[in-house]
Amino acid sequence: MRGIIIRWAILTVAIAAMFWIMQGRGITVEGGIMAMIGIAAVYGLVNAIIKPIVTLLTCPFVILTLGLFMLVINTLMLMLTGWIVPNMTVDGFWPAFWGSVIISIVSFILSTVISDN
């Protein structure tokens, strides 16, 4: 249980960093920290439920591109989250692409610094 909360907190911080960097660049959110906590929950569920299915279906593309197609999958998951969450707006593929790259980088850095054990 503690690990899930730590991963959720890391994802929330990564999403907050993404919104701060992408502010005015195609991704907007209405609301404060509670909105970001909710967005992190929805994004986590989308990544836990839908992303494995999409990854399995697009496995040949992932293998053919040596994993770079995962960036496209992450972008689509962020766009789907923006479609599900009413107070988050994603204005196209490229803002979602750069937003997903930022989330991935910040999550990776925080995950290596903070242990979830």
N, C-alpha and C positions, 0 to 999 in steps of 0.2 A: 504494500500500500504506500509506503514511504517513497519507493522508487517512482511510482506513478505520479505522485504529487510533485516530486522534484523534476521529472520530465515535463510535466504540465507547466511548472513555473519557468523552466528553461524555454519552452515553446512560447510562453506568454512574453517573456523578455525579448525573444527573437522577433516576435510579431510587432511588439512595441518599437523595437529598433527599426524594423522595416517600414512601419508607418512614419516614423520620424524622418528617415532618409527619403522616403518616397512621397512625402507630403507635397502636394501640388504637382506631382509627376504621374498622375494616372491612377493612384490608389488612395481612396479616402475612407475615413471612418468617422462616424458620428458617435460621440460618447467618450467617456474616459476609460479608466483602468478596468471597470467592470465590463465594458464592451470588449476590450482586448482579451479579458479572461474568457468571455463567452466565445469570441472568435477562435481563441486557442483551443477551446474544447471542441468546437465544430471542426476545425482544421485537423485536430488529432483524430477525431472519429472518421473523417473522410480519408485520412492517410491510413488508418487501421482497417477500414472496411473496404473501401473502393480501390485504393491504390494497389493492393496485391492482385486484385482481379485484372485491372488494367495492365499491370506489369506482366502478368502471365499471358494475357492476350497479345501483348506487343513484344514478347520475348525475342522473336527473331530480329526486330529492329534494335532492341537493346544490345543484343550480341553483335549485330552487324556494325553498330556505331561504337562498340567498345564501352558501352555504358552511358554515352552522351545523351541518348534518347531519354534517359531518366530525368534530365533537365526539362524536357518537354512534358513528361508525365507530372513532375512537380508543379510546373506552370499550370497545367490543366486542373490539378487538385486545388491550387490557389484560386483559379477562376471559378471552380465549382463552389468553393467556400464563399466567395463573393456573391455568387448567385443564391446560395442558401441563406446567408446572414443578411437581414434587411438593412442594417446600418453600416454595411461595408460595400464600397463600390470599386470595381475593377474596370478600367476603361480600355481593355484590349489585351492582346497577347503580350506585347513587349513590356508594358508595366508589370504584368503578372510574372513574366520571365525574370525580370530584374528583382522583383519582390521575392520570388522563390529562391533566387540565388542568395540574396541577403539573409533570408531566413535560414537557409542551409549553412551558410558560413557562420553566422552568429550561434546557431544551435550546436554546430561542431565545436566551436571554440569553448562555449560554456560547458558542453558535455565532457570535454577533456579536462577542464579545470575542476568541475564539480562532479563528485562521484555520487551515483544514485544507490549505493549499497547502504 
